[in-house]
Amino acid sequence: MTVRPTTITAIALGALVALPSSANAIPRVQVDRDCYLDTVIKKKRVATPVTLSGNGFTPGAQFQVSLDGQPLPNGTGTMDAFGALSGKFTATPLATLNSRQRKWKVRVDEGANSASTSFYTSDIFADFSPSSGNPAKLKVRWSVNGFKLSRPAGAKSPYVYLHYIRPNGKRKRTYRLGRATGACGAIKRTKKRRLFPFRAERGLWKLQVDTNRKFRRGTSKSTFTYYTVGVRIRTARK
């Protein structure tokens, strides 16, 4: 992975929320989610802005926001009359970092006061390994990530399912891969299983990975998280 200097595509921080503070308040900052979507769809980046807020700082004091130790462009401002700040920014695109998930640290400095928190940005993906061999006989382990991104903050970790769609477009079978855990909803590696645990006819199969026990075809308008892998069977499994 190549790590490049952090840049921010957009940031708007300022006195938008007034939160009570006191002389003995401890400075705190927080974000509204643990993990944010950052993916590319049809060559266009789709990213969820990070919402940052903080309180307990010195009223009216100047502040600087930084991400992974790099000051954010336009990430300076003045605390409101209650020592609070809030705003939004978008982290560096994962595509430019040659990465599919990254953990970030955001920090607010104000005079002698500072506070920080962390979050992730993640792509949505599902893949199996090994990725080469006769698909009718191949035994693989699945890895998935990003399957908690469409769920509300604090939601329970979902189960992830694998739906086999035949070349004629009809569902053949569904299997449960396991529960996606962690901030972004990941399964690092499943137990080894046959890629096709049944006789599969020739043609292009679509293997849809999602969080629905009952199959629903994923489209650009779907509100659930899904990822589709195409596998071509050239010789019917006997």
N, C-alpha and C positions, 0 to 999 in steps of 0.2 A: 504494500500500500504506500502510495506517495502522499505525504502530508504537505500541503501548501499553506502559505500564510492565510490566516483567517480573514475573510471579508464578509460583509453583511450586505445583502441586497436591499434591505429596507429597515428602517427603525424609526419609531416615533414615540419618544419617551417624554413624559411631562406630568404636570400636576393634574391628573384626570380623576383621581380618587382621593378623597380626604379621609384618612383613618386616624383615630385618636392616638396620641402618644403622650408620654410623660418624661420627666427628666431622667428617670431611671430605666426607661424602656431599652430593651436590647434590640439593636438593628436586625431586621430579618428581611429576606427576599424569598419569593416563591414563584413558581410557574404553575400554569393551570393544568398541565398534564405531565406524565412521566416520559411519554414517547410521542413523537410527532411524525407524521407522514412526510416523506421526501422521495418522490419517485418520478419517473419519466414515462409519459403516455403519448404515443405517436409523436415522439421527438419534442414534446412540450413538458416542461417541468411542472409538477403539481406538488406544492409544499404547504403545510399548515403553519401559519405564523405562531411563534412562541409568545404567549402573553405573560409578561413579567410585572410583578408588583412588589412593593416593599414598604415598610414602615418602621418607626422607631429611630429615625435619623434626626439630624438637627434641622429644625424648621428654617427654610430659606437658604440653606447651604447648597453650594455647588456639588454636583456628583459626576462620576464617570462610570460608565458601564463597560465591562470588558468580557470577551468570550474566549476561553482557553488562553487567557493572559494577553490577548490582543484587544486594544481599545476599539470599541465599535464606532464606525463612522457616524457622526451625528448622535453619539451615545452620551452626550453631556447635557446637563440641564440644572435646574434648581428645584430643591425639595419644596413642597407646598407648605402652607402655614402649620400643618400638623406633622411635618417630617416624613411625608409619604411620597411615593412616585408610582407610576404605572405606565405601561406602553407595550408595544409589540415589535418584534423583529423576526427576520428569517435567517437561519443559519446558513453557512456555506453549503452549496449543493453537494450532495454525496457523490454525484456523477463526476465532479471535478476532482474529488479526492480518491477516485477509484475504489470506493467503499460502498457497502450496502447497509451498514449500520455504524453509528458512531455515538459515543458518549461525550457530552459537552459540559463544561463548567462555566456558569455565568456569575459574574461578581460585580457588586456595586461598591465603589469607594467614595467616601465623603469625609474629608478632613482626616481625623484619626479613626473614624468609624468605617467598618466594612462588613459586608455579609455576602454569602455566596450560596448557590444551590446548583444542582446538576439535572440534566435531562438527556434523552436520547433522540436522535432522528434516525428513521429507518425506512428502507424500501420494503416492498412486499414481494416475497419470493418463496418458491417451493422447488426443490430439486432432489434428485436421487443419485446415489453413488454405489457402485461404479456406473458410469454413464455410457459405457460401450459394451457391446456383446450382443448375443442373440436375445432380443427382448422377450421372446417366448419362453426362454429358459433362465434368464438372468435373475439373480437374487440381489436385492438392493436394500439400502437404508435410506429413509427419507429425512430431509432437513427442511424446516420451514421457519419463516420469520415474518413479523408484521401483522399477525392475525388477531391482534387486540386493538389495532388502530381505529377501527370503525366503531368501537364500543366506547361508552361514556367513561370519563376518568373515574378510577376506582372500581370499575366493573370486574366481576369475577373472571378469572382466566377461562377462555372457551375451549371446548373440545374441537379438534380439527378432523375433518373427514375427507376421504379420497373417493371421488365418484368416477367410475369408468363409463365413458360415453363411446358407444360403438361408431364405426364409420358411417352408419345410416342415421346417426344423430340421436339414437335412443339409448337410455341408460341401461347398462348391463348389470352393474353391481356397485355397492358402496361399502367401504371399510372405514373404521375409525383409526386414525393414526395415533391419537393420544391428546393430552391436554397441552395447550400452548401456554407456557408460563413466562414469568419475567415481565419487565416493563413494556416490551413491545409485542409479546405473545409469540414465543418461539418454542420449537422442538429441535434440540440440537442434533439428535440422531435417534431414529427408531430402531427397533429390533430388525434384523435382516429378514426379509420376506421376498417371495417371488414378485417380480414386477407385475406379472399377469398370473394370478393364482387360479386361473381357469383357462379353458380353451378359447383362444382369441382368433377370430377370423382375420383374413388379410385386409389391409387398408389402414387409413390414418385414424388412430384412436385419440381422443381428447381426454386427458386425465385432469379433472377439475378438483382442486384442493380448496376447501372453504370451511366455514363454521356451521354449516347446516346439516343436520342429520338426514333430513329429507331433501333430495336434490332439487335445486332451482338453478336454471341456467344463468350463469353470470353474464351481465352485459354492462355497457357503459353507464346505465342508469341504475344499476344494482346498489343497494344500500349496505350490503354485507361485503366482507373481505373475501376475495377469491383470487386464485392464480391457476392458469391452465398450462399444462405441459402436453405437447403433441408427441406421439410415439407411433411410428409406422411399422406395421407388421407385414413382412414380405412373404412369409410362409406360414400358413396356419399351423398352430401348435397341435400336435397329435397326443 
